[in-house]
């Protein structure tokens, strides 16, 4: 009997040893060029730990997210499906709650022997009823509410920090604390497969960083200096996590993803060079993000130049863990492409923020069609990644083709859970063109200001560099 128990334990240990640890890191509002591994970064950028990670990763140069603001991207990431299938088109809709019936990362991975944890920003439900601790995560350290949190005030009963489902009184700088908690989780679970979802709220507003960190930058713009200091502190937290993975002997067999949840907000002085626009838009600057995939034991460092999207992360992680899902995904397992085993097949990518916001887009091959309310813009991204030349009037047949593709995709999506139609032109046809609300919330007012400032800055320079060079 003892021999059988020993053999069973040994078998379980060997089974677990084959499974990689999995870490998904999401930065918040990080500018496309505000990292050193974008070779067009401005001179003031200091992200050495992320740059070191990039040199050990596959850099996905055409990495996208499924939303141009925080919570829609997170809903798509957690489910591996377009969030519009659940009627989540806007930040307000997704932030109000991802259905508890939806299966997400820990519910797939725990039955396969993984210990799971969530750190940082959740933004998929505003109160404890939507807590990630109720969705399969073994450990939780972070905040609920909406998208922002004070970086220094970690004991605010109006905007609490939770450990599991309990409110805790914390001290320190929030970005540092998230890095420390993640590193401690790694150390505690080094002997068994683990999954960690780390969602920094950096570099999302409010612009706050330690004074000594801000003093290291002198761009002439105090807000920009603060943003860079926040990015530097995020980079330091990543350095701590990577050092812990290496010191605990689990680095080689850890699959790590790093992305931003959307493009950098221009109103907050983010730099998305060479891309047009930023957060709140479906131009490249709003949806193309820094995107790294690192698995030292399996992936050779380099670049991947075909489009990938945040929806791919869940099916890729499950494939690496040997987990078979009982439902289909809109994302796909990209490991064969990153390994170079096979060439990625053609795929179309879609975006839509509903009729009230008015943005939608489709990318098919190198062609991209962008809708901003009643205006359509067509771009050839192989020649014009800065989206500076609108070819819509010159190529009406291509516009019609891409619109038809978006129509077919949208037909499979649910109606928005709150209000409006799926797409702006549908509201116009129905005679329900969105009208300006009589009274805007504080969050809506800030968003409106951000969008207005972004529009003023999103027209690309005629001298914009056409593409990010290879490293």
BAZALO-725023 format. One line per 5 residues: number of its first residue (from 1); their letters; for each residue x, y, z of C-alpha. Coordinates in Angstrom, 1 decimal. Layout:
<nodes>
NUM	A	X/Y/Z; ...
</nodes>
This chain:
<nodes>
1	XXXXX	0.0/0.0/0.0; 2.8/2.4/0.9; 4.5/1.6/-2.4; 1.3/2.5/-4.3; 1.0/5.8/-2.4
6	XXXXX	4.7/6.5/-3.2; 4.2/5.7/-6.9; 1.1/7.8/-7.1; 2.9/10.8/-5.5; 5.8/10.3/-7.8
11	XXXXX	3.6/10.2/-10.8; 1.8/13.3/-9.7; 5.1/15.1/-9.2; 6.4/14.2/-12.6; 3.1/15.2/-14.2
16	XXXXX	3.3/18.6/-12.5; 6.9/19.0/-13.4; 6.1/18.9/-17.1; 3.7/21.8/-16.8; 5.0/25.3/-17.2
21	XXXXX	4.3/28.0/-14.7; 2.2/30.7/-16.4; 2.3/34.5/-15.8; 0.2/37.0/-17.6; 1.2/40.6/-17.0
26	XXXXX	-0.9/43.5/-18.1; 0.4/47.1/-17.9; -2.2/49.9/-18.0; -2.2/52.6/-20.6; 1.5/52.0/-21.5
31	XXXXX	2.6/53.9/-24.5; 3.8/51.9/-27.5; 7.1/53.8/-27.6; 7.5/54.1/-23.8; 9.6/50.9/-23.7
36	XXXXX	13.2/50.4/-24.7; 12.4/47.5/-27.0; 10.6/49.9/-29.4; 13.7/51.2/-31.2; 11.8/54.5/-31.8
41	XXXXX	11.5/55.2/-28.1; 12.4/58.7/-26.9; 15.7/59.2/-25.3; 14.3/59.6/-21.8; 12.9/56.1/-21.6
46	XXXXX	14.4/53.8/-18.9; 12.9/50.3/-18.8; 16.0/48.1/-18.6; 14.3/45.1/-17.0; 11.6/45.0/-19.7
51	XXXXX	14.3/45.4/-22.3; 16.2/42.5/-20.8; 13.0/40.5/-20.8; 12.4/41.4/-24.5; 15.8/40.1/-25.4
56	XXXXX	14.8/36.7/-23.9; 11.3/36.8/-25.5; 9.6/36.7/-28.8; 8.6/40.3/-29.5; 5.3/40.4/-31.3
61	XXXXX	5.7/43.5/-33.4; 2.0/43.4/-34.5; 0.5/42.6/-31.1; -3.0/43.8/-30.6; -5.6/44.0/-27.8
66	XXXXX	-9.4/43.5/-28.4; -10.4/46.9/-26.9; -9.2/50.4/-27.0; -9.9/50.9/-23.3; -9.2/49.0/-20.1
71	XXXXX	-12.1/46.7/-19.2; -13.2/45.4/-22.6; -9.7/44.2/-23.3; -9.7/42.4/-19.9; -13.0/40.7/-20.6
76	XXXXX	-11.6/39.4/-23.9; -8.4/38.3/-22.3; -10.0/36.4/-19.5; -12.4/34.5/-21.8; -10.3/34.2/-25.0
81	XXXXX	-13.4/35.4/-26.9; -14.4/38.7/-28.3; -16.1/40.6/-25.4; -18.8/41.8/-27.8; -20.2/38.2/-27.7
86	XXXXX	-21.3/39.1/-24.2; -22.6/42.5/-25.2; -19.5/44.3/-23.7; -18.6/47.0/-26.1; -17.6/49.9/-23.8
91	XXXXX	-15.6/50.4/-20.6; -18.8/51.1/-18.7; -20.3/47.8/-19.8; -17.3/45.5/-19.1; -16.4/47.4/-16.0
96	XXXXX	-19.9/46.8/-14.6; -19.2/43.0/-14.6; -18.1/40.0/-16.5; -20.8/37.3/-16.2; -20.0/35.0/-13.3
101	XXXXX	-21.0/32.1/-15.5; -18.1/32.8/-17.9; -15.1/30.4/-17.5; -11.8/32.2/-17.1; -8.1/31.3/-16.5
106	XXXXX	-8.1/29.7/-13.0; -11.2/27.6/-13.7; -9.4/25.9/-16.5; -6.0/25.6/-14.8; -6.9/24.6/-11.2
111	XXXXX	-8.2/21.2/-12.2; -4.9/20.6/-14.0; -3.0/21.1/-10.7; -2.2/24.8/-10.8; -2.2/27.2/-7.9
116	XXXXX	-3.6/30.5/-9.1; -3.4/34.1/-8.0; -4.6/37.5/-9.2; -2.7/40.7/-8.3; -3.7/44.3/-9.0
121	XXXXX	-6.5/45.8/-11.0; -9.6/43.7/-11.7; -12.0/46.1/-13.5; -14.5/43.3/-14.3; -17.0/44.1/-11.7
126	XXXXX	-17.2/47.1/-9.2; -17.9/45.4/-5.9; -17.1/42.3/-3.9; -19.9/40.3/-5.6; -17.7/40.3/-8.7
131	XXXXX	-14.4/39.5/-6.8; -11.8/37.4/-8.6; -11.6/35.5/-5.3; -15.1/34.1/-6.2; -14.0/33.0/-9.7
136	XXXXX	-11.4/30.4/-8.9; -8.3/32.3/-7.9; -6.6/30.8/-4.8; -5.0/34.1/-3.8; -6.1/37.7/-4.6
141	XXXXX	-4.3/41.0/-3.7; -5.7/44.0/-5.4; -8.6/46.3/-5.9; -12.1/46.3/-7.5; -14.0/49.5/-8.4
146	XXXXX	-13.3/51.2/-11.7; -10.1/51.6/-13.5; -8.0/53.9/-11.3; -6.6/53.7/-7.8; -4.5/56.1/-5.7
151	XXXXX	-0.9/54.8/-5.7; -0.1/55.9/-2.1; -3.4/55.8/-0.3; -3.8/52.0/0.3; -5.9/52.2/3.4
156	XXXXX	-8.9/54.1/2.0; -12.2/52.4/3.1; -13.9/54.0/0.1; -11.5/52.3/-2.4; -10.0/49.4/-0.5
161	XXXXX	-7.3/46.9/-1.2; -8.5/43.3/-0.8; -6.6/40.2/0.2; -9.0/37.5/-0.9; -12.4/38.9/0.0
166	XXXXX	-11.2/40.8/3.0; -10.3/44.5/3.1; -6.7/45.1/4.3; -4.8/48.2/5.4; -1.7/48.6/3.3
171	XXXXX	1.2/51.0/3.1; 3.7/51.8/0.4; 3.6/52.5/-3.3; 1.0/50.3/-5.1; 3.2/49.3/-8.0
176	XXXXX	5.9/48.2/-5.6; 3.4/46.2/-3.5; 2.1/44.4/-6.5; 5.6/43.3/-7.6; 6.4/42.2/-4.0
181	XXXXX	3.2/40.2/-3.6; 3.7/38.5/-7.0; 7.4/37.6/-6.2; 6.3/36.2/-2.8; 3.7/34.1/-4.5
186	XXXXX	6.3/32.7/-6.8; 8.6/31.8/-3.9; 5.8/30.1/-2.0; 4.7/28.0/-5.0; 8.0/27.2/-6.7
191	XXXXX	7.6/23.4/-6.2; 4.3/23.1/-8.1; 2.8/24.7/-11.3; 1.4/28.1/-10.7; -0.6/30.7/-12.6
196	XXXXX	-0.3/34.4/-11.8; -2.3/37.2/-13.4; -0.6/40.5/-12.6; -2.6/43.5/-13.7; -0.7/46.7/-12.9
201	XXXXX	-2.7/49.9/-12.7; 0.5/51.7/-13.8; 0.7/53.9/-15.7; -3.0/54.8/-15.6; -4.0/58.0/-14.0
206	XXXXX	-3.8/59.5/-11.4; -0.2/60.6/-12.2; 1.6/59.7/-9.0; 5.1/58.5/-8.2; 7.6/59.0/-5.4
211	XXXXX	9.3/62.4/-5.6; 12.8/60.9/-5.8; 11.7/58.9/-8.8; 10.2/61.9/-10.6; 13.4/63.9/-9.9
216	XXXXX	15.3/61.4/-12.2; 13.5/62.8/-15.2; 13.7/66.3/-16.7; 11.7/66.5/-20.0; 10.4/70.0/-19.3
221	XXXXX	6.9/68.5/-18.7; 6.1/67.6/-15.1; 3.3/65.3/-16.1; 5.6/63.5/-18.6; 8.3/63.2/-15.9
226	XXXXX	5.7/61.7/-13.5; 4.5/59.2/-16.2; 8.1/58.1/-16.9; 8.7/57.7/-13.1; 5.6/55.5/-12.9
231	XXXXX	6.9/53.4/-15.9; 10.3/53.1/-14.2; 8.7/51.8/-11.0; 6.7/49.3/-13.1; 9.9/48.2/-14.7
236	XXXXX	11.6/47.8/-11.3; 8.7/45.6/-10.2; 9.1/43.4/-13.3; 12.8/43.2/-12.5; 12.0/41.9/-9.0
241	XXXXX	9.6/39.2/-10.4; 12.1/38.1/-13.1; 14.9/37.9/-10.5; 12.7/35.8/-8.2; 11.8/33.4/-11.0
246	XXXXX	15.5/32.9/-11.7; 16.6/32.6/-8.1; 13.9/30.1/-7.3; 15.0/28.0/-10.3; 11.7/28.2/-12.2
251	XXXXX	12.6/30.7/-14.9; 13.3/28.3/-17.7; 9.9/26.6/-17.5; 7.8/29.7/-17.0; 5.6/31.0/-19.9
256	XXXXX	5.3/34.7/-19.4; 3.2/37.2/-21.4; 3.5/40.9/-21.2; 1.1/43.4/-22.8; -0.6/46.7/-22.2
261	XXXXX	-4.4/46.8/-22.0; -4.7/49.5/-24.7; -2.6/52.2/-26.3; -1.2/55.1/-24.4; -3.5/58.1/-23.8
266	XXXXX	-2.2/61.1/-25.6; -3.8/63.4/-23.1; -1.5/61.9/-20.5; 1.6/62.5/-22.6; 2.1/58.8/-23.6
271	XXXXX	4.2/58.2/-26.7; 2.9/55.7/-29.3; 5.4/56.4/-32.0; 5.1/55.6/-34.9; 1.4/54.9/-34.5
276	XXXXX	-1.5/57.2/-35.0; -3.9/58.0/-32.2; -4.1/56.5/-28.7; -6.4/55.2/-26.1; -10.1/55.6/-26.9
281	XXXXX	-9.5/55.2/-30.7; -9.3/52.2/-33.1; -6.3/53.7/-34.9; -3.2/51.6/-34.4; -2.1/53.8/-31.4
286	XXXXX	-5.2/52.7/-29.5; -5.1/49.0/-30.1; -1.5/47.9/-31.0; 0.6/47.5/-27.9; 3.9/46.2/-26.5
291	XXXXX	3.5/42.4/-26.6; 6.1/39.9/-25.4; 6.0/36.1/-25.0; 8.8/34.5/-23.1; 9.3/30.8/-22.4
296	XXXXX	13.1/30.1/-22.2; 12.7/26.3/-22.3; 10.6/26.4/-25.5; 10.8/29.7/-27.4; 13.9/31.1/-29.1
301	XXXXX	14.2/34.9/-28.6; 13.4/36.9/-31.7; 10.6/38.7/-33.5; 7.2/37.6/-34.7; 5.9/39.8/-37.5
306	XXXXX	2.4/38.4/-38.1; -0.6/39.8/-36.2; -1.5/38.3/-32.8; -4.1/39.5/-30.3; -4.7/39.4/-26.6
311	XXXXX	-7.5/36.9/-27.2; -4.7/34.4/-28.1; -3.2/34.4/-24.6; -5.7/32.1/-22.9; -5.8/29.3/-25.6
316	XXXXX	-2.0/29.5/-25.8; -1.6/29.1/-22.1; -4.0/26.2/-22.0; -2.1/24.5/-24.9; 1.1/24.9/-23.0
321	XXXXX	-0.5/23.4/-19.8; -2.0/20.5/-21.7; -5.5/21.6/-20.9; -8.3/20.9/-23.3; -11.1/23.4/-23.1
326	XXXXX	-14.8/22.4/-23.5; -15.6/25.5/-25.6; -14.1/27.2/-28.7; -12.2/30.5/-28.6; -11.8/33.4/-30.9
331	XXXXX	-8.1/33.5/-30.0; -5.8/30.8/-31.1; -2.7/28.9/-29.8; 0.2/30.8/-31.2; 3.0/28.6/-29.9
336	XXXXX	3.5/26.8/-33.2; 4.0/30.2/-34.9; 6.3/31.6/-32.3; 8.4/28.4/-32.4; 8.5/28.6/-36.2
341	XXXXX	6.9/25.2/-36.6; 4.4/26.6/-39.1; 3.3/29.7/-40.8; 0.3/31.6/-39.4; -2.8/31.3/-41.6
346	XXXXX	-4.5/34.5/-42.7; -6.9/35.9/-40.1; -9.2/38.8/-39.7; -9.2/40.9/-36.5; -12.2/43.0/-35.4
351	XXXXX	-12.9/45.9/-33.0; -16.2/47.7/-32.1; -17.2/50.0/-29.3; -20.9/50.2/-30.1; -23.0/53.0/-31.5
356	XXXXX	-22.7/55.3/-28.6; -18.9/55.6/-28.9; -18.9/55.1/-32.7; -15.5/53.4/-33.2; -15.1/50.2/-35.2
361	XXXXX	-12.3/48.6/-37.3; -11.4/45.5/-39.1; -7.9/44.3/-40.2; -7.7/41.7/-43.0; -4.2/41.0/-44.2
366	XXXXX	-2.4/44.3/-44.4; -5.6/46.2/-45.0; -7.4/48.0/-42.2; -10.7/49.9/-42.3; -11.5/52.2/-39.4
371	XXXXX	-14.9/53.7/-38.7; -15.3/56.8/-36.5; -19.0/57.4/-36.5; -19.9/58.4/-40.0; -16.3/58.6/-41.3
376	XXXXX	-14.5/55.7/-42.9; -10.7/55.4/-43.4; -8.8/52.8/-45.3; -5.2/52.1/-44.8; -2.5/49.7/-46.2
381	XXXXX	-0.5/49.0/-43.0; 2.3/47.3/-45.0; 3.2/50.8/-46.3; 1.5/53.1/-43.9; 1.6/51.9/-40.3
386	XXXXX	1.1/55.5/-39.2; -2.2/55.6/-41.0; -1.5/58.9/-42.6; -3.0/58.2/-46.1; -6.7/57.4/-46.3
391	XXXXX	-7.4/55.4/-49.4; -11.2/55.0/-48.9; -12.2/57.2/-51.8; -9.7/55.6/-54.1; -10.6/52.1/-53.3
396	XXXXX	-14.4/51.8/-52.7; -14.5/48.1/-53.5; -12.0/47.4/-50.7; -14.0/49.5/-48.3; -17.1/47.5/-49.3
401	XXXXX	-15.3/44.2/-48.9; -14.0/45.0/-45.4; -17.3/46.4/-44.3; -18.9/43.2/-45.4; -16.4/41.2/-43.3
406	XXXXX	-17.2/43.4/-40.3; -20.9/43.0/-40.9; -20.6/39.2/-40.9; -18.5/39.2/-37.7; -20.9/41.6/-36.0
411	XXXXX	-23.9/39.4/-36.8; -22.5/36.9/-34.3; -22.1/39.4/-31.5; -24.7/40.2/-28.8; -26.3/43.6/-28.6
416	XXXXX	-24.8/46.0/-26.1; -25.9/45.2/-22.6; -26.6/48.8/-21.7; -27.8/50.9/-24.6; -27.5/51.6/-28.3
421	XXXXX	-26.8/49.5/-31.3; -23.8/47.4/-32.2; -22.4/49.9/-34.5; -22.9/53.6/-35.2; -24.3/53.3/-38.7
426	XXXXX	-26.9/50.8/-37.4; -28.1/53.4/-34.9; -28.4/55.9/-37.7; -30.5/53.4/-39.8; -32.8/52.8/-36.8
431	XXXXX	-33.2/56.5/-36.2; -31.6/56.2/-32.8; -28.4/58.1/-33.4; -26.8/58.6/-29.9; -27.4/61.9/-28.3
436	XXXXX	-25.3/63.6/-25.8; -26.4/62.7/-22.3; -27.9/65.5/-20.2; -25.5/64.8/-17.3; -22.1/63.0/-17.5
441	XXXXX	-20.4/61.1/-14.7; -17.0/62.2/-13.6; -15.5/59.2/-15.4; -17.4/60.1/-18.6; -16.3/63.8/-18.4
446	XXXXX	-12.6/62.7/-18.1; -13.0/60.3/-21.0; -14.5/63.1/-23.1; -11.6/65.4/-22.3; -9.1/62.6/-23.1
451	XXXXX	-10.7/61.9/-26.5; -10.9/65.6/-27.4; -7.2/66.1/-26.6; -6.3/62.9/-28.4; -8.1/64.0/-31.6
456	XXXXX	-6.0/67.2/-31.6; -2.8/65.2/-31.4; -3.6/62.1/-33.4; -2.9/63.5/-36.9; 0.5/61.9/-37.7
461	XXXXX	3.6/63.8/-38.7; 4.2/63.8/-42.5; 7.7/62.6/-41.5; 6.5/59.7/-39.4; 8.7/56.6/-39.7
466	XXXXX	6.8/54.0/-41.6; 7.5/51.0/-39.4; 9.3/49.9/-36.3; 12.7/48.5/-37.3; 13.8/45.1/-36.5
471	X	16.0/44.7/-33.5
</nodes>
